[in-house]
Amino acid sequence: MVHPFEVEKYLPLVFSKCFGNTHPVEFEIGCGKGKFLVRRAIENPGTNFFGIDRVSKFMKLGKTRAEKRELPNIRFLRAEAKAFLTDAVALGSVSIFHIYFSDPWPKRRHQTRRVFTEEFLRLLHPRLVPGGLIEIATDDKDYFAAMKKTIAATAELWENVRETVNERILDSMNKTSYEIKWAAEGRHLYYAELKKR
Ligand SMILES: C[S@@+](CC[C@H](N)C(=O)[O-])C[C@H]1O[C@@H](n2cnc3c(N)ncnc32)[C@H](O)[C@@H]1O
């Protein structure tokens, strides 16, 4: 069955028009409540932040928090990641993609629904600026193992790949809602950072 969002079309996005400046752009895929992105936007006024999630219910919390603080450097949009990246995000326009705790779909028959695939990495890579980063986190050991295979299959794209356990690679001060929840339960958290060649 084709997911309804997969047939949605998005208009090309010009970040400089969207934010009214040419500051670097960080982009979170599956931002949930936007907790991490709002904190980063507060602490990094010289950077723009764009969060998407295909479910708007939780994202509205982040949006409201950003609006209350009148943050000029953050936007949220309900969108499906693959279609939005394909249609709307220009090549060489994003300095960091953040992908945290994307749904692991542990049942084998559901694993084709996972966002993190080789095709997906090949979609992200050209949209990064030179030397741009992809930051990843998951609590699911099997999903992380699959991610590492996917990263290895695209090794030619990356100048550097870092992996850690229970140690955030970028911005150790700020965490996502799921990160806080799973850390409190004592789960192991797996992180990776890919640097564009
Ligand atoms: C487990 S939650 C993690 C939320 C947040 N990143 C965090 O760490 O707290 C996964 C989020 O990804 C979103 N998501 C899953 N697949 C998506 C897709 N294809 N496009 C956009 N968002 C997606 C879900 O709606 C959900 O909000």
The ligand as a Gaussian input file, in Angstrom:
#p B3LYP/6-31G(d) Opt

LIG

0 1
 C       10.414000       7.915000      17.824000
 S        9.966000       9.506000      17.323000
 C       11.436000      10.471000      17.723000
 C       11.127000      11.945000      17.828000
 C       12.358000      12.835000      18.138000
 N       13.345000      12.753000      17.076000
 C       12.967000      12.464000      19.450000
 O       14.063000      11.905000      19.455000
 O       12.358000      12.754000      20.489000
 C       10.108000       9.391000      15.557000
 C        9.479000      10.557000      14.848000
 O        9.761000      10.481000      13.459000
 C        8.595000      10.808000      12.722000
 N        8.705000      10.176000      11.403000
 C        8.759000       8.852000      11.168000
 N        8.870000       8.620000       9.847000
 C        8.890000       9.846000       9.242000
 C        8.982000      10.267000       7.901000
 N        9.064000       9.377000       6.905000
 N        8.957000      11.588000       7.641000
 C        8.852000      12.490000       8.646000
 N        8.768000      12.143000       9.940000
 C        8.787000      10.839000      10.242000
 C        7.458000      10.279000      13.587000
 O        6.222000      10.913000      13.297000
 C        7.964000      10.591000      14.989000
 O        7.544000      11.861000      15.446000

